[in-house]
């Protein structure tokens, strides 16, 4: 089998099915973090939204969804299919987001993540620093509440 190479491309509402497939594979239902199609399409219709798709060959491997307003942006969602984790897909997506944000004049990139999400380590390795906390923000399928942590990093 030939090795597949990673490609990144801009996406739009026509890619909602690919994003849904990645979310279904990547986001544990325990946390209810996957968005519905209507949520996804509603957000994608807003100004300042950018979708970046990561593909291995023709297969969706991951995505990043970002919203920019003036000189700030928020990484709304980042998902990678489990088979492609630890292969550089998420790092490539974050690097592309930062590059595109810098080109658009964004100076600060924000994100929010559940406190017990292992992705916290990934984001700190990529220069994000914790800047806030929302107590008991998320509710797991087990009924327990979990804090949300907000992170930011300078662009450029």
C-alpha positions as CSV (number, residue, x, y, z in Angstrom):
1,X,0.0,0.0,0.0
2,X,1.3,3.4,-1.0
3,X,1.8,5.9,1.9
4,X,-0.7,8.7,1.9
5,X,0.3,12.3,2.2
6,X,-1.5,14.9,4.2
7,X,-3.1,17.8,2.5
8,X,-4.9,20.8,3.9
9,X,-7.6,22.7,2.1
10,X,-10.2,25.4,2.8
11,X,-13.7,24.0,3.3
12,X,-17.2,25.3,3.3
13,X,-20.8,24.2,3.9
14,X,-20.4,21.5,1.2
15,X,-17.9,19.8,3.5
16,X,-20.4,19.4,6.4
17,X,-20.6,15.7,5.9
18,X,-16.8,15.2,6.1
19,X,-16.7,17.4,9.3
20,X,-19.6,15.3,10.8
21,X,-17.7,12.1,10.0
22,X,-14.6,13.4,11.7
23,X,-16.6,14.6,14.8
24,X,-18.3,11.2,15.0
25,X,-15.0,9.4,15.1
26,X,-13.0,11.9,17.1
27,X,-15.3,13.2,19.8
28,X,-16.3,10.8,22.6
29,X,-20.1,10.9,23.1
30,X,-19.4,11.0,26.9
31,X,-18.8,14.7,26.5
32,X,-21.3,15.8,23.9
33,X,-18.8,17.9,22.1
34,X,-19.8,17.0,18.6
35,X,-22.0,19.6,16.9
36,X,-25.1,18.8,15.0
37,X,-25.3,19.6,11.3
38,X,-27.6,22.5,12.0
39,X,-25.2,24.0,14.6
40,X,-22.3,23.5,12.2
41,X,-24.1,25.1,9.2
42,X,-25.4,27.9,11.4
43,X,-21.9,28.8,12.6
44,X,-20.4,28.4,9.1
45,X,-22.9,31.1,7.8
46,X,-21.4,33.7,10.2
47,X,-18.9,36.2,9.0
48,X,-15.2,35.5,9.8
49,X,-15.5,31.7,9.8
50,X,-12.8,29.6,8.3
51,X,-12.9,25.8,7.9
52,X,-9.7,23.9,7.2
53,X,-9.9,20.2,6.2
54,X,-7.1,17.8,6.6
55,X,-7.2,14.8,4.2
56,X,-5.1,11.7,3.8
57,X,-5.5,11.0,0.1
58,X,-9.3,11.4,-0.4
59,X,-10.1,10.5,3.2
60,X,-11.0,13.1,5.8
61,X,-8.4,13.0,8.6
62,X,-9.3,16.1,10.6
63,X,-10.5,19.7,10.6
64,X,-10.2,23.0,12.3
65,X,-13.0,25.6,12.6
66,X,-12.0,29.2,13.4
67,X,-13.9,32.4,13.8
68,X,-12.1,35.7,13.5
69,X,-13.4,39.1,14.7
70,X,-11.2,42.1,14.1
71,X,-7.7,41.2,15.5
72,X,-8.8,38.2,17.6
73,X,-9.8,34.7,16.6
74,X,-11.2,31.6,18.4
75,X,-10.4,28.0,17.5
76,X,-14.0,26.7,17.9
77,X,-13.4,23.1,17.1
78,X,-10.4,20.9,16.2
79,X,-10.9,17.2,15.5
80,X,-8.7,14.4,14.2
81,X,-9.8,10.9,13.3
82,X,-8.3,8.5,15.9
83,X,-6.3,6.6,13.3
84,X,-4.4,9.8,12.4
85,X,-3.7,11.0,15.9
86,X,0.0,11.5,16.8
87,X,0.8,11.7,13.1
88,X,1.1,15.5,12.8
89,X,-2.4,16.2,11.5
90,X,-3.5,18.3,14.5
91,X,-0.2,20.2,14.5
92,X,-0.5,20.9,10.8
93,X,-4.0,22.2,11.4
94,X,-3.0,24.5,14.2
95,X,0.0,25.8,12.3
96,X,-2.2,26.5,9.3
97,X,-4.7,28.3,11.6
98,X,-1.9,30.4,13.0
99,X,-0.5,31.2,9.6
100,X,-3.9,32.2,8.2
101,X,-4.7,34.3,11.3
102,X,-1.4,36.1,11.0
103,X,-2.1,36.8,7.3
104,X,-5.5,38.3,8.3
105,X,-4.0,40.6,11.0
106,X,-5.1,38.5,14.0
107,X,-2.9,39.0,17.0
108,X,-4.5,36.7,19.6
109,X,-5.9,33.2,19.1
110,X,-8.2,31.9,21.8
111,X,-9.7,28.5,22.6
112,X,-11.7,26.7,25.3
113,X,-11.3,23.1,26.4
114,X,-12.7,20.9,29.1
115,X,-10.3,20.7,32.0
116,X,-9.8,17.0,31.9
117,X,-9.4,16.8,28.1
118,X,-6.0,15.3,27.1
119,X,-5.9,17.9,24.4
120,X,-4.8,20.4,27.0
121,X,-1.3,19.0,26.7
122,X,-1.3,19.4,23.0
123,X,-2.4,23.0,23.2
124,X,0.2,24.0,25.8
125,X,2.9,22.4,23.6
126,X,1.7,24.7,20.8
127,X,2.2,27.8,22.9
128,X,-1.2,28.3,24.4
129,X,-1.4,29.5,28.0
130,X,-4.3,29.2,30.3
131,X,-6.0,32.6,30.9
132,X,-9.3,31.7,32.4
133,X,-11.7,29.1,33.9
134,X,-15.4,28.5,33.9
135,X,-16.4,26.4,36.8
136,X,-18.7,23.5,36.2
137,X,-19.2,24.5,32.6
138,X,-19.4,21.1,30.9
139,X,-21.7,18.3,32.0
140,X,-20.6,14.7,31.1
141,X,-23.0,11.9,30.3
142,X,-22.3,10.6,33.8
143,X,-24.0,13.8,35.2
144,X,-20.8,15.2,36.7
145,X,-19.8,18.7,35.9
146,X,-16.3,19.7,34.6
147,X,-14.5,23.0,34.4
148,X,-13.8,24.7,31.1
149,X,-10.4,26.3,30.7
150,X,-9.7,29.1,28.3
151,X,-6.4,29.5,26.6
152,X,-4.8,32.0,24.4
153,X,-1.6,32.6,22.4
154,X,-0.1,35.5,20.6
155,X,0.1,35.2,16.8
156,X,3.2,36.2,15.0
